Amino acid sequence: GEYVLFMKRGPTPMYPKDAVACLAMLDVGNGHRVLECGTGSGALTLFLSRAVGNAGHVFTFEEREDHLKKAKKNISKWIDLQNRLYSESWKPNITFYPHSPCIMDHFDGILDSVRIE
C-alpha cells in the first residue's frame, strides 16, 4: 500500500487508508468483476486488482489521456516490482478503457461492484 504514496501522479490518488475503507464498503473479493469509472493515477485500481485476485478482473475507464497514460505506467511499474520480489506472479487482470463506459458495449455478464468517482 505504501507504493501509492510515492508514485507519479497528476490527479489526487486514493491513499491506502481510504482505499481499504472503499474496498470494505464495496465488499470486493477474490474472483469479482469490478467496474471503476475514473482511473486517475491508478492507486485504487491497484488495490482493486489485488482484491479481485487472479480469478477476478477490473475494468477501468478514464477520459483524460494524460491520466490514463500515467496510471498505466504506475501500475506496470508496480506489477513488475511485485513479480520480481515474490514467487507468485501477478497476472494481468486490468482492462483499461480511454473513454466513458457504456456498459452494454463492453460487458457480457454480471459485475460484482461498481466504483464511480
N, C-alpha and C positions, 0 to 999 in steps of 0.2 A: 503494500500500500504506500510505502514511502516514496516510491518512484515518481508518483504523480506530483509530488511537491517540488521536484527538480526538473521535470520535463519542459520542453519548449512549448509555449502556448501563446495564442492570440486571445481567444475567448477565456473567460474565467473557468478554471477546471472545477470539478466536483472533488472536494478533498475527502480523504479516507473516512473520517468520522461521519460525514454527510452521506457518502456512498454506501456505507454499511447500513445506515438508517434507511436509505432508499431501497436497498435490496431486501431488507426485512419487511418493509411496508408493501413491496411488490410481491413478496413471497416467491422470489426467483430461486429455482433449484436445478439440480442436475437433470439434463435432458430437456429442459424447457426451450421453447422458441419465443424469443423476445424481440419486439419492435421498439427501437429507440428513435425518436424524432428529435434531431438536434445533436449530432455527433460532437460538435465543439472541438475541444483539444484531444478527445479520446479517453479522458480519465475514467468516466463512468463506463464507457464501452469496455475498457479493460476489466473492470470489476464484474460487469455483466458476463463477459466472456468466461471469466474464471468460475463464476457461479453456475453457469449452464453446463460447464464441462465439455468434454469431447463428444458427448452424446447430444448436446444441445446446439442452438445456433442463435446468433444475434444479427438482426437486420437493422442497419443504422443508416439514417438519412441526414444529409447536411446540404443546405442550399448554397452556402458560401464555399467556393472552390478553395480559397486560401485556408479556411478552417479544415476542410476535408483533407487537403494535402498534408497539413501539419499533423492531424490525427493519425493518418496512415503511417507517417514517419515515426511518430511516438510509439504507436502500437507495434510496428515492425521491430523497432529497437528493443522494446520490452520482450517480445516473443523470442528474438534472437538471444537475448541475455538469459532468459529462463531456460531455453533449450541447451545453452552451454553449461549452465550451472547444475541442472538437475537431469537425472537419467530418464525420467518420464517426459517425453516431448509434448509440447503444447500444440495441439492440432489446430489448423486454421478453422475457426468457427464463426467468423465475422464476414458479413457481406456488406459492402459499402455502396450507397446509392447517392449520386450527386444531385439530388433534387427532392422535392417533397413527395411523400408517399401517396400512392393511390393503391390502397390495399388490394383491390381486385386485380390489378396488373401484376403484382409480384408474389402473391401468396396462394399456395394450394394447401388448404388445411387450416388448422387452428393455431392461434398464437396463445401462449400462456400468460404473457404480460405485455403491457404497452406503457412506455415511458415517453411523455411529451414534455419538451422544455417550453 
